[in-house]
Amino acid sequence: MVTIYMIGGTAGFWISYLARVTFTIGASAAVCALMGAILYYGKSRGGVYGQSIYRQVGTWALLIFLFGFLAPGINNWAHGGGLLSGALLGFLLGYHERRPEGFYHKVLAGICILVTLLILAWALISGLYYRLGI
């Protein structure tokens, strides 16, 4: 989940950047990445359970995009990028029901957390540097 959230959110905002969206903020691209992975899971699992998950989360995704078209300032590029990257990550990472994640999944999640902490530290230090003129 951490890997899909971090990489999918980053990919969503990267697609938003490529689409030349000038201002964006929030975690919606990452949340949409989780939704994309869930959509992939529901569709690929099949059966009544998989169809139910796919239909429910698909409705949420549709409502997010409709709201984005109706309300100004919503970044649908980030939402779409997150959704697509989440589905792709769901495919690439795979899933196995009733089996815990493997060592490599945990290492990848740890790397994502470490990179996030390093970026936050860099942002804090650079903010202090420019604010205080150090």
C-alpha angles and dihedrals in degrees: 000000000000091000094050091045095049101038094036092049091049091049091049092053091044090056088048089053091050089051087056097242102170101203129028135153138169141052099277094112090056092046089050089051089058089048090051091053091049090049090052091048094050094047096045095043093053125180125096093302094050093045090050092052092045093050095046097047091039088058090051091050092049091050091049091054093044090051089048092055094046100044121061120237097029113135105224090169090065091045093051093043091050092048094050095043091048091053090048092048090048088055095045097045094041126199137243118193117230092010123105120237116273132246094266092053089054092047091050091049090049091051090051091051092047093050090049092052091048092051091048091050090049090050092050094047094045091047091053091045093055095037096049097030093232 
